[in-house]
Amino acid sequence: MNRKQFLKSLAVLPLAGAGMKLHELSKMAESLGSTAKMPVLFLGHGSPMNAIEENEFVAGFRNIAKQLEKPQAILCISAHWETKGTFVTAMERPRTIHDFGGFPQELFQVQYPALGSPELAKETKRLITKTEIGLDDKWGLDHGAWSVIKHLYPEADVPVIQMSLDYTQSPRFHYELAKELASLRQKGVLIVGSGNMVHNLGKVAWNKLNEVDYAFDWAKEASEKMKGFIAKGDHQALINYASQGRAFELAIPTPEHYLPLLYALALKGQKEEVTLFNDKAIGGSLTMTSLKIA
């Protein structure tokens, strides 16, 4: 992928989506009862070109899906939906959102026709007391969601809702808000954070995009420290990422791709383990590191 292609893969404009039959939505709502505890995922989504390319990261998404019981629904926190206030999508048929002007037509043509779940949206609103949750009927599924979820469930046969990131709030707010989602894990809901732990587009080495696991020294330092904090369960250090020095400043110049990691980690139970996958860098200043909590 060249620099022009990569740059065009970074935003959010809508098309339309379709989905499963409506009676399946009702069936899902009726069955949103007690289940075995679902895992939690954080997925390093990288470029939306991953939606149509075949590479080791796509293979990693598919492989992790094989380790999961099929969920009744997915709640995705994507880096690409920032709002003032917190919202969840509540429409029955979310559109597939694209933003790739001049990008390969093949990517424009991708649709991920999963149903939404107004019932799950209302349940999420009911559970959260930390802030007022708005029910949104305009957004849909952005590429932070569909470009990775399509590899987990290519038949689009699992309903998906998204939760937005309130850009006015602190990392601690997001971490504490995520904890209020915990009971959904025992109602068949797979919670997915989608972003990138190290994400600095302004410093991408465009001539190194095809070099396997190439990272600048500061990106390596930040990534290793992040993984060390995760292994030790030191979530406070990760919440206070702005106090972790220059490498973290470069790795997280803006918070939106990092915050979905905090949502996933907040849901980790005391006896649960974290498994890393897709743990490689691209372009010097991005990491695709992903994790499963179970």
C-alpha positions as CSV (number, residue, x, y, z in Angstrom):
1,M,0.0,0.0,0.0
2,N,1.4,3.4,-0.9
3,R,1.2,6.7,1.1
4,K,-1.7,8.0,-0.9
5,Q,-3.7,4.9,-0.3
6,F,-2.9,4.8,3.4
7,L,-4.0,8.4,3.9
8,K,-7.3,7.8,2.2
9,S,-8.0,5.0,4.6
10,L,-8.4,7.1,7.7
11,A,-11.9,8.6,8.1
12,V,-15.6,8.0,8.1
13,L,-18.4,8.6,5.4
14,P,-21.6,6.6,5.0
15,L,-23.2,4.3,2.5
16,A,-26.1,1.9,3.2
17,G,-26.4,-1.5,4.9
18,A,-28.9,-4.3,5.1
19,G,-28.9,-7.3,7.3
20,M,-30.6,-10.4,8.7
21,K,-34.3,-10.9,8.7
22,L,-36.2,-8.9,11.3
23,H,-37.6,-11.9,13.0
24,E,-34.1,-12.9,13.9
25,L,-33.7,-9.6,15.7
26,S,-36.7,-10.4,17.8
27,K,-35.3,-13.9,18.5
28,M,-32.0,-12.4,19.6
29,A,-33.8,-10.0,22.0
30,E,-35.7,-12.8,23.6
31,S,-32.6,-14.9,24.1
32,L,-30.5,-12.1,25.6
33,G,-30.5,-13.9,28.9
34,S,-27.9,-15.5,31.0
35,T,-25.0,-17.2,29.2
36,A,-21.4,-18.3,29.8
37,K,-19.2,-15.3,30.3
38,M,-18.1,-14.0,26.9
39,P,-14.4,-12.9,26.3
40,V,-13.5,-9.3,25.5
41,L,-11.4,-8.3,22.6
42,F,-9.2,-5.3,21.7
43,L,-8.4,-5.3,18.0
44,G,-5.7,-3.3,16.4
45,H,-7.5,-2.4,13.2
46,G,-4.9,-0.5,11.2
47,S,-5.9,0.5,7.7
48,P,-9.4,-0.3,6.4
49,M,-7.6,-1.9,3.5
50,N,-7.5,-4.9,5.9
51,A,-11.1,-5.4,4.9
52,I,-10.1,-6.6,1.5
53,E,-6.4,-7.6,1.8
54,E,-5.2,-11.0,2.8
55,N,-2.4,-10.6,5.3
56,E,-1.2,-12.0,8.7
57,F,-3.4,-9.6,10.7
58,V,-6.6,-10.6,8.9
59,A,-5.6,-14.3,9.5
60,G,-5.1,-13.3,13.2
61,F,-8.7,-12.0,13.4
62,R,-10.1,-15.1,11.8
63,N,-8.0,-17.4,14.1
64,I,-9.2,-15.6,17.3
65,A,-12.8,-16.0,16.2
66,K,-12.4,-19.7,16.1
67,Q,-11.6,-19.6,19.8
68,L,-14.9,-17.9,20.7
69,E,-18.4,-19.1,21.3
70,K,-20.5,-17.3,18.8
71,P,-22.0,-14.3,20.5
72,Q,-25.7,-13.2,20.5
73,A,-24.6,-9.7,19.7
74,I,-21.5,-7.4,19.6
75,L,-20.9,-4.1,21.2
76,C,-18.0,-2.3,19.6
77,I,-16.2,0.8,20.9
78,S,-14.4,2.2,17.8
79,A,-11.8,4.9,17.6
80,H,-13.7,6.4,14.7
81,W,-16.9,7.6,16.5
82,E,-16.1,10.5,18.7
83,T,-19.0,12.6,20.1
84,K,-19.8,15.1,22.8
85,G,-21.6,12.9,25.2
86,T,-21.9,9.1,24.9
87,F,-24.2,7.4,22.4
88,V,-25.1,3.9,21.3
89,T,-26.5,3.0,17.9
90,A,-30.1,2.0,18.2
91,M,-31.3,1.4,14.7
92,E,-32.4,-2.0,13.3
93,R,-30.3,-1.8,10.2
94,P,-27.0,0.1,10.6
95,R,-25.4,1.4,7.4
96,T,-21.9,0.5,6.4
97,I,-19.9,3.8,6.7
98,H,-17.1,4.5,4.2
99,D,-14.8,7.5,3.8
100,F,-12.4,6.6,1.0
101,G,-12.7,9.2,-1.7
102,G,-10.6,8.1,-4.6
103,F,-9.8,4.8,-2.9
104,P,-10.0,1.5,-4.8
105,Q,-13.6,0.9,-5.8
106,E,-13.4,-2.6,-4.3
107,L,-13.3,-1.1,-0.9
108,F,-16.3,1.2,-1.6
109,Q,-18.3,-1.9,-2.6
110,V,-17.8,-3.6,0.8
111,Q,-21.0,-3.8,2.8
112,Y,-21.3,-5.4,6.2
113,P,-25.0,-6.0,6.5
114,A,-25.3,-7.1,10.1
115,L,-28.4,-6.1,11.9
116,G,-28.3,-3.6,14.8
117,S,-30.1,-4.3,18.1
118,P,-32.3,-1.6,19.5
119,E,-32.9,-3.9,22.5
120,L,-29.2,-4.2,23.3
121,A,-28.9,-0.4,22.9
122,K,-31.7,0.1,25.4
123,E,-30.2,-2.4,27.8
124,T,-26.8,-0.6,27.6
125,K,-28.5,2.7,28.3
126,R,-30.2,1.1,31.3
127,L,-27.0,-0.3,32.7
128,I,-24.9,2.8,32.6
129,T,-25.3,5.2,35.5
130,K,-22.1,7.2,35.1
131,T,-23.5,9.4,32.3
132,E,-26.6,9.8,30.2
133,I,-26.5,7.5,27.2
134,G,-28.1,8.8,24.0
135,L,-29.8,6.4,21.5
136,D,-28.5,7.2,18.0
137,D,-30.4,6.4,14.8
138,K,-28.0,8.1,12.3
139,W,-24.4,6.7,12.7
140,G,-24.1,3.0,11.7
141,L,-20.9,0.8,11.5
142,D,-17.7,2.7,10.8
143,H,-14.6,1.1,9.4
144,G,-13.2,0.7,12.9
145,A,-16.0,-1.8,13.4
146,W,-16.8,-3.4,10.1
147,S,-13.3,-3.8,8.7
148,V,-12.4,-6.2,11.5
149,I,-15.7,-7.7,12.6
150,K,-16.2,-8.9,9.0
151,H,-13.3,-11.2,9.5
152,L,-14.7,-12.5,12.8
153,Y,-18.2,-13.1,11.4
154,P,-18.1,-13.0,7.6
155,E,-21.7,-13.9,7.2
156,A,-22.8,-10.8,9.1
157,D,-25.1,-13.0,11.2
158,V,-24.4,-11.4,14.6
159,P,-26.1,-8.1,15.4
160,V,-23.7,-5.2,16.1
161,I,-24.1,-1.9,17.9
162,Q,-21.5,0.8,18.5
163,M,-20.8,3.0,21.5
164,S,-19.2,6.4,20.9
165,L,-16.2,7.9,22.6
166,D,-17.0,11.2,24.5
167,Y,-14.0,13.4,23.5
168,T,-14.7,15.8,26.4
169,Q,-13.9,13.1,29.0
170,S,-10.8,11.8,30.7
171,P,-9.2,8.4,30.3
172,R,-10.4,7.5,33.8
173,F,-13.9,8.4,32.9
174,H,-13.8,6.0,29.9
175,Y,-12.3,3.2,32.1
176,E,-14.9,3.6,34.8
177,L,-17.7,3.8,32.2
178,A,-16.5,0.5,30.6
179,K,-16.8,-1.3,34.0
180,E,-20.6,-0.7,33.9
181,L,-20.8,-2.9,30.8
182,A,-19.5,-6.0,32.6
183,S,-22.9,-7.8,33.0
184,L,-23.4,-7.8,29.2
185,R,-20.6,-10.4,29.0
186,Q,-23.0,-12.9,30.7
187,K,-25.8,-12.1,28.3
188,G,-24.0,-13.4,25.2
189,V,-22.5,-10.0,24.2
190,L,-19.0,-9.8,22.8
191,I,-17.5,-6.5,23.7
192,V,-14.9,-5.3,21.2
193,G,-12.6,-2.3,21.5
194,S,-11.1,-1.3,18.1
195,G,-8.2,1.1,17.7
196,N,-4.4,0.9,17.9
197,M,-2.2,1.0,21.0
198,V,0.6,2.9,19.2
199,H,-0.9,5.2,16.5
200,N,1.0,8.2,15.2
201,L,0.1,8.8,11.5
202,G,2.2,12.0,11.4
203,K,5.3,9.9,11.8
204,V,4.6,6.9,9.5
205,A,7.6,5.7,7.6
206,W,5.8,5.4,4.2
207,N,8.8,3.7,2.6
208,K,8.8,1.0,5.3
209,L,5.1,0.0,5.1
210,N,6.0,-3.4,3.6
211,E,8.8,-4.1,6.0
212,V,7.8,-6.7,8.5
213,D,7.5,-5.4,12.1
214,Y,9.4,-2.2,11.5
215,A,9.1,0.2,14.5
216,F,10.9,3.4,15.6
217,D,12.7,3.1,18.9
218,W,10.1,5.2,20.7
219,A,7.3,3.0,19.3
220,K,9.0,-0.1,20.5
221,E,9.6,1.5,23.9
222,A,5.9,2.5,24.3
223,S,4.6,-0.8,23.1
224,E,6.8,-2.8,25.4
225,K,5.9,-0.6,28.4
226,M,2.2,-0.9,27.5
227,K,2.4,-4.7,27.3
228,G,4.4,-4.8,30.6
229,F,1.6,-2.8,32.4
230,I,-1.0,-5.1,30.9
231,A,0.9,-8.2,32.0
232,K,1.2,-6.8,35.6
233,G,-2.4,-5.7,35.6
234,D,-1.3,-2.1,36.2
235,H,-4.3,-0.4,34.7
236,Q,-3.6,2.8,36.6
237,A,-0.4,3.4,34.7
238,L,-2.2,2.9,31.4
239,I,-5.0,5.2,32.5
240,N,-2.3,7.8,33.3
241,Y,-0.6,7.3,30.0
242,A,0.1,11.1,29.7
243,S,2.5,10.8,32.6
244,Q,4.6,7.9,31.1
245,G,7.1,10.0,29.2
246,R,8.1,11.0,25.7
247,A,7.7,7.6,24.1
248,F,4.0,7.6,25.2
249,E,3.5,11.1,24.0
250,L,4.7,10.1,20.5
251,A,2.7,6.8,20.6
252,I,-0.6,8.5,21.6
253,P,-0.6,12.0,20.1
254,T,-4.4,11.9,20.3
255,P,-6.4,9.5,22.5
256,E,-9.1,8.1,20.3
257,H,-7.2,5.0,19.1
258,Y,-5.9,4.3,22.6
259,L,-9.1,4.6,24.6
260,P,-10.8,1.4,23.2
261,L,-7.9,-0.5,24.9
262,L,-9.0,1.0,28.2
263,Y,-12.5,-0.2,27.6
264,A,-11.3,-3.7,27.1
265,L,-9.0,-3.8,30.1
266,A,-11.6,-2.3,32.4
267,L,-13.7,-5.5,31.8
268,K,-10.9,-7.9,32.8
269,G,-11.9,-10.2,35.7
270,Q,-9.5,-10.9,38.6
271,K,-8.8,-14.5,37.4
272,E,-8.9,-13.8,33.7
273,E,-5.9,-13.9,31.4
274,V,-4.8,-11.6,28.6
275,T,-3.6,-13.2,25.4
276,L,-1.8,-11.1,22.8
277,F,-2.0,-11.7,19.0
278,N,-1.1,-9.7,15.9
279,D,1.7,-8.2,18.0
280,K,3.7,-6.4,15.3
281,A,4.4,-2.9,14.2
282,I,3.8,-1.4,10.7
283,G,5.3,1.8,9.2
284,G,7.4,2.6,12.2
285,S,4.7,4.4,14.2
286,L,1.7,2.0,14.4
287,T,1.2,-1.3,16.2
288,M,-1.4,-3.9,15.3
289,T,-1.2,-5.5,18.8
290,S,-4.5,-7.1,19.7
291,L,-5.7,-9.0,22.8
292,K,-8.2,-11.4,24.1
293,I,-9.4,-11.3,27.7
294,A,-11.0,-14.6,29.0
